[in-house]
Amino acid sequence: MGLSLTGVTPSTNSNEQLSAINHTMYTIALFGKKATLKDFIIKKLIENQNFIPLCSECVLGEGSVFKVVSAPDFFDGDCWYPDQYVIDCMALCLPGPHLLILVIDSDNARQDQVIRQINVLRSAFGNHVTEHLVVTLPDIESYLSLNHLEKRFNVVIATTNEKLSDECITWCKNRKPFHYDFRNYSQEVVKRRREVLVKTRTCDVPLGDDRKSGGEAMAPPTRPQTEPAPERPMDQRSESDNTFSIIVLGRTGTGKSASANTILNAANSDTEFTQHFKSEFSSVPVTTKCSVVVLKEFGTLVRVVDTPDFLHEELRDEQEQLKECRKYCGPMGRYVVLLVIKPSRFTEGDIGMLEILETKLGSGIRKNTILLLTFGEQLEEDPKKYISRNANLKKLYEQCDKRFHVFRNKSRNTQQVVELFRKIPNYQKIFPKLAEKGQCIIC
């Protein structure tokens, strides 16, 4: 008797099951460390249809019965922003997946490794995720040695084989979609994020069409490889290199470019102030495209990115500029966002600006955002008191995990830049010189 995914050969014929579900579309979320194995399972579930690699690094596949969303590997400690992957995956699964499958490969099938991956999912989704979780093991030996984990974690332990599609139908039937708590994100923001992800898909790529060098077909199929991008100058490089990005966002007239210039000139405080980015008082956008300057003087390569007003309704070439900006704040990037606010110009209409920017650039930017108040010389009271008595500004401050800084843009005092760097999450690792007592990163 052949071993099915649950260890029992299904008695219901696949055609009968397909008729019974009346063309119901079930949503499945795939997790695991090996992309090739997850892609192989997508192929099984969507009957060799095309899948869509998205800008978020998730993969979306859709067949006649299943919609499958595959998340990238976020199980290792060196994954920079696992929350971004989780939120993007769940946004693509709206209103929620009927099933979550943890795909275990042969290199990660020891009991301690499997338990760790289950616990990562419990941490990301909540302990109740196990009610919707199936753990697939690579072979019968692994299944026999680890099936006792079913009772321990209240999950289904299975092996991957030809009955996968049938078993998934059985598991999904009469099961309500898994409800994921998006925490501080409204449903409207999540829906907009989903629209952005699907809209910015890279291409439709047929599964199983990948080739090794020499033209031999690969099996199981691997994730499609895009053509390598042409080499870019250092100040525009998009890959996850050793350069730390400081991305300056905000409305027109708040001092975005002036703040970027303040940071850059701190590196050369003994020389005449240089206007790296055009900065002037104006009610219409002065900065119309992303501009980048890279410096080495901070002890770490620092890329300062000045941006156009992404909140302006008449921004030209918005999608092109958003694509450029996303290169520096992707899930695997090393960056901080400075959300620039001029206190005297902050209005009730600015309350939702962070959520709008998240929709356009990715929900992960919030945890890397510092609220930067400009024209601090005009503040006549303690900045914290000013924020606390302004309900709208206080809400934005709390959305940024109460991280804020004040710039006096007319001041040449470099200490204000040093103190800003000390407020960057994990600054000790990014700027080791700054973490050393008595060291100055701009000396």
N, C-alpha and C positions, 0 to 999 in steps of 0.2 A: 504493500500500500504506500503510495507517494505521500510525502510529508507536505502539507500545505502550510501557509503562513502561521496558522495557529496550531499546527501539529495534527490537524484532522482534515481529511480530504473532503471538500465541499460536495454535497449531494445534489445541489441545485445546478442545473445547466446554465451556462453563461447567458445564452439567448433568452431563457425564461426570466432570468434576473433582469436583463436589460428591458424586457417588455414590462416587467413589474414596476420599474421605477418611472415609467412614462416619461422618459427623456429628462428626468430631473438632473440638474447639474450639481455635482458635489464638488466642494472645494477642499483641497488637501494642501497642507503646508509641509514642506520637506526641510529637514535639518540634518546636519552631519558635517564631517570633516573633509570627505573626498568628493570633489565636484564631479568627477567622472562617474562615480557610482550613483550620485543623485540624478545626473543626466540620463543614465541608463534606466532608472526607475521612471523618470518623466516619459521616456520613450514608450515604456510598457503601458503607462496609464493613458497617454493621449494618442495611442495607435499610430505612432510614427509621424504625427503632424508636426508642423513647425513650432519652435518655441521662440520667445522674444527675450533677449538679454537687455536689461534695463540699465539706465545710468546709475541706479542705486546698487548695482552688482547683484540684485535679485534676478531670477529667471522666471518667466511666466510662460506656461504651456497650457493649451486648451484643446480638448478633444470633444467627442460627442457626449461623454458622461462626466469627465472630470476636468476641473480647472486646477492646475498644480502650480503652486508658487514655491520656488526653491530659494532658500536664504543662503547667503555665503557663510563660510566658516567663521563663527565668532566664539568658539570654545576655548581658544588659547588666550593666555594672559596678555599676549602682545597685540591683541586686537584693540585698536584705539577707541572705537566708538560702537560697542555692541548694541547700545540702545537704538542707534540709527537704523541698524539692520533689522532689529525686531519690529520697530514702528513701521518701517517701509514694508516689511513682509506682511504685517497685519493689515496695513492700509490696502494692500493689493488683494487681501483675502476678504475684505468687507462683504457682508456684515460679520463674517467670521468663518474660519475653517471648520468643516465637519470633523476633520481628522488631522492630527499632527503626527508625522512619521519621523522618528529619529533613525537615520540610516547609519549603522555601525559597519565600518570596514575592517578588514582582517588585521590591519596594523594597530587598531585601537579597540580590540575586542577582549582585553583582559577585564576581569570583574571590576577592578578599581577604576579603569578608564571608562567603562560603561556607566558606572554609578556616578562618576564625576559629570559626564555629559547629561545624564538625567537631572542631576542637581542644578546644572547650569540652566536648563530649561525651566525648572521649578522656580529658580531665582528670577528669571526673566519674565515668566508668565504667571507665577503664583502656583502654590501647591496643587490647586484644583486642576491644573493642566493635565495631570496624569489620567484623569477620567477620559480624555480624548487622545491619549498618547499610545502609539504603537512603536515598539522598538524592534527593528529588523536586524537580525544577526547574519553574518556572512555564510555560515555553514551549519550542518547538523551537529557537529561537535560543540560549537559555541552554544547552540540552542540547548543541548542536553546539560551543559555545565552551568548555564545562567538562567534557565527558565524559572528557578525559584525566586527570581527578582519580581515576577508577576505579583505575588502576594505582598511582597515587601513594599512595592511602590504603587500598587494598584494600576499596573499598566498591562498591555498585551505584549508578550514576547513572541517573536516570530522569526521565520527565515524567509529570505527573498527567493521566490521561484516563479514558475509560469502561472501560478494561480493568483498572483498579486492583484490583478484587476478584479477578479471575482470576490476575493476576500475584502477588498476595500469597499466594494458595494455593500457587502454584508455589514461591515462595521459602520458605514455611513448611514444606512437606512434607519429611519426613526430616531436619528440623533440630531439634536438641536446644535446649531453652530456654536463653537467655542466663543465665549465672550471675553475679549481682552480689554482691560482697563487702560485707557490711553493716558491716565493720570492727568497731567495739567493741560492736555490738548483737547480742544472741543471736537465734537464729531464733524463740524463744518470744516475745521482745519484739516482733519484726517482725510475727508473726502476730497478736498482740494489737492492734498498731497498725492492722493492716488491718481487724480487726473493728470498731475504734473508728471508722475512717474511713467504712466502709459503714453502720454504725449511725447515724452523725450526718449522713447525707446530707441535703441540704436538701429536694429534691423531685424527682419525675420530670417532666421537661419534654420535650415533643415537639420534635424538630429541625424547623427550617424554619417555626416558628410565630411567629417574632419579627416585629414590626411597626415601621415607621418612623412618625414623627408623620404623621397623616393616614390611617393604616391601610393603606399600601401594603406589600405583601410584599417582603421583602428576599431577594436572591439574590447569592452564596451565603448560606446562613443564618448568623446570628450567634449568639454565645453568649447564652442567655436572660438577660433582665434581671429581677431581682427588684424588687419595689416598694421605693422608697427608705424607709429607716428614719426614723422620726420623730426630730426633733432632740433630742439628749440634752444634759443639763447637762455642763459642761466636765469635771467629775470622773468622768463615766461614758462619755465619748466613746470609741468603739471604732475609729474610722477612723485611718489612719496619719497623724497630725498631727505637730506639732512637740513634742509632749509626750513626755518620756522616762519609761518605767514602771520602777519598782522593785517586783518581785513577791516577797513574802515567803512562803516555803513551809516546812513542817516539821510535826513531830508536836506534839500537845498537850503543854504543860508545858515546852517547850524555850526559850521566850522569844521567840516569833514577834512577838507584838503589842508586847512590850516593846522589841524591836529596831526595829520600825517607828516607835514613839514616840521612840526615841533619834535616829533620822534626822530626823524632823520637828522635834524640839525644837532640833536643832543650828542650824536656820535662824533661831531666835529665842532664842539662848542668854542674852540679857540679861533675859528675862522669866521668870516662874515656869513650872516644868516643867508641861506640859499633857499629859493623857492623851487623845490623839486617838482611840486605839483602846483598848477595855476590856482591861485586863491584870491578871491575878491568878494566884496559884499555885493550880492545880487539876489533878486527875487526869482530869477530864471536860472536853470541849471548852467553852471560853468563847466563842470566835469561831465562829459557826455559818453565817456568810455572808460573801461578799467585801465589803470596805469600802474606800473610796477617799478619799484626801485629796490635793489638788493644791496645790503651792506654787510661787511665783515667785521666792523669795528666793535660789535657787541659781544665778542667772544664766541658767538654762534652766528651762522649765516641767517640773516633776518630779511624777509621779503615783505615790504610794506606795500599794500594794495589799496590804492585810492579808487573809489567806485562812483558811478553815477547814482543819481537818486532813483532807486528801484521802486520808490513809492510814488513817483511822479507819473501821472496818467498819460503824458504825452512823450515819454522817453522813446527816442528813436532806437531801432535795432535792439529792443529790450531782450529778446530771446538770445541773440548773439552775445550780448554782454552778460547775461545770466549764466550762459554756458561757460564763458571765460572765468567768471567769478567762482563757479562751482569747482573748477579745477583746484582751487586753493582751500576749499572747505569741504572736501569730500570725506567720507567716513574714515579713510585710511590716512588722512592728512594730519599735519601738525600745525595747528593754527589757533588764533584767538580772534574773536569778533569784537570790535569796539563799536557799540551802538551810540552814535553821537547825538546828544541832546543839548540844545541851547535853552536853558531854563525859562527865559523870558518868552520863548516862542512855543513852548509846549502847551498843547491844547487838548481838549477832550477827544478830538479826532485822531490824536496820536496814540490812544490807548492800545489799539490793536495792531500797532506797527510791527511788533516782534512776530506775531502770528502770521502776518502777511509775508514777512521776510522768510519765515520758516517754510511757508508754502512754496515760495519761489526757489529757495536755496537748500532746503532740507531741514527736517525737524531736529537734527542733531546739533544745530548751531546754538540752541538755547543754553546748553550746558557749557558752552565755550564763550559765552558773551559777557562782556563787562560794559556797564552803562557808563559812558563818558560824558560828564557835564562840562561844557566849554564856557569860555568867557567867565571863568571863576572869579576874576577881579571885580565883576559886577555883582557878585553875591554879597549881600549885606549881613548875612547870618551864617551860622554853622551849616554846612551842606546837609548833614543828616537831619537837622531840624527842618530845613527847607523841604527835604523830601517827605518827611513824616507828616507835615501839615498840608501837603499837596496830594490828595487822594489818588488822582490819576497817575501822577509820577511815582507814587509809592507802589502802586500795583505793578508798574513796569519794573521797578527796582526789585520787587519780590520775585518776578518772573525770571530775573537774572540771578537768582539765588543770593540776592542782596550784595552783589559785587558792583561797586561803582568807584569812580575816580573823578577828580576834578583837574582840569587843565586851565592854567592861566596862559592863554595863547600868546600874549604879548611878552611874557617872561622868558628870559634866556636861562633860567635856573634849570639845570639838567636833572636835579634831584626829583622833580615831578615825573620825569620819564622813568627814572630808576624805581620810584615807588609804584608806578603803574606796572612795571614788569614784575614786581613782587606780588602783585594781585592776580597774575596769570596762573591758572590751575597748573600744578606740577612745575612751577617755575624753577625749582631746584635742579630738575633733570634737564630742562631746556637751557637754562643759563647757569651752568655750574659755577662760573666765576662769581656770580651774584650771590650764590649760596654760601660761598666761603667768606668767613668773617674777615673784614678789613679789605676785601677785594672790591674793585670798582670796574664794572663792565664797560664803562665808557671812557676809561683812562687810557 
